[in-house]
C-alpha cells in the first residue's frame, strides 16, 4: 500500500512540475530539457524512492521512511530554468546518508570542492592546539592509516569519521547496503601516546575499494584527505617487486651465507634511493622481510595499471663447481598478446642497462610463456630480472660487495630510464 501511495505522490509531483513549466515549454525530442521520473525499490527490505529529474538534475526526491534513505535524502534546492539551458556551473549539494552532524556543511563544501580532484574525501574534525596528524599509505592492503597524536581519549571516535564520495556524505561506520561509499571498513584504535605523557594516540585504519593516492589538507574547521586515482596524480607509475621474502628465502650462495631474499631487498632499497629523486611514482611489493603470495605481487601492478613491473631475483646453478655459469638474464612472457611486445622491450632494456653498466656477462632475453605466475598473469609490461648467479663467485661479489652493488643499482636505474623512453617516449628527470 505504501509503495502505491508513493507512486501516486510521484505522479502528482510530475503533474505539478509539468503544469508549472508547461506554459512556456514545448518539449522537443532534441532538447535537453526533458523531465524524467525514476524509481528505486528493494522488495526484500521494503523501501521505495521516486526521483524526478530535468536535464539530468534531480528536482524532487520522494522516499518512504526507511532509516537508511528516507529522511536523510532531502529534496534538492536547485533552481531549474526550463526556457533555456542552465549555464551557471554550481557545485552539486551533497546528499546526507547517515544521521549525524556534518563537519562540513553544504555551503562550506561548495567553497572547498575546487581544492580536490579525487573521487572521495575523508573528513576529520579539526585539530586542537598541540594535536598532530600524519597519514601512512598501506597500498598492499588498499588501506590508509591516519594517526593523530596528543589527543584526548574521547576524540576522533568512529562516529566522528566522515567522508564524501561524489555528492554523497557518509558519517560513521560503513553501511554495506549503501552503494557509492569508497570506504569498505573503518577501525579506530586508541593507544597511550609514546611522546606526550597522559595523552593518547588515535590510529584510524581505513580500508578502501581501490588503491588511491592520498593528500592531506588541514583547515581551521576540518582535516580533509583527498583520495585520487594514482594516474590523476602521477604521470609515471611502476612497481618494483623484490622477490621472495619471509619464509621463502629463494636460492642461496654456496654454504648458505647469502640468501636471495636478502639480496633482492637490499638492492631494491638502494634503487629506491635513486628513484625517489625522479618523477616516477614507484610502488614496492615489500620493503621488509615479508611473505607475499605471487597473486599479491602481480595484483599490485594490475590494480595500479602500472607502466611496468620489474621483479628482482638471483640465479643458482646446482653444479656450482662447473666454471663459467654466470651472467644476467631477463625473462618475459608472450601469453598476453597485447603486452608481449612491450614486455620483451622492457626485458631487453633492463638487460642492456645492467650489462652496459656492470660489464657482467650478457645471457639472454627469455620468453618463459606460461611457466611463471607473475609473468603470465601480468596485465602490464613485466619482466623478471635474474641479476646474477649466487653459485658464481664473481656474480656474488657484484650482488653483495658494497662498492659493486652500486653498479648493479645504477644498471637497474639506467634500464628503467631507457625503458620509459623506448616504450613511452618519456624522458625521466
Secondary structure, DSSP 4 states (H G I P E B T S, - for coil): -HHHHHHHHHHHHHHHHHHHHHTT----TT-S--EEEEEEEETTTTEEEEEEEETTEEEEEEE-S-TTTTTTSPPP-----SSS------PPPPEE-SSS--SS-HHHHHHHGGG--SSEEEEEPPPPTT-EEEEEEEGGGTEEEEEEEEE-TTSS-GGG-EEEETTEEEESS--TTSTT-SEEEEEEEEEE-SSSTT-EEEEEEEEESS--EEEEEE-SS-EEEEEE-HHHH-SEEEEEEE--BTTB---B-TTS-SBHHHHHHHHHHHHHHHHTTSSEEEEES-SSS----HHHHHHHHHHHT-SEEEEEEEE--SSTTSTT---EEEEE--SSTTTHHHHHHHHHHHHHHHHHHH-PPEEEEEE-TTS-HHHHH-SS-EEEEEEEETTSHHHHHHHHSHHHHHHHHHHHHHHHHHHHHHHH-----
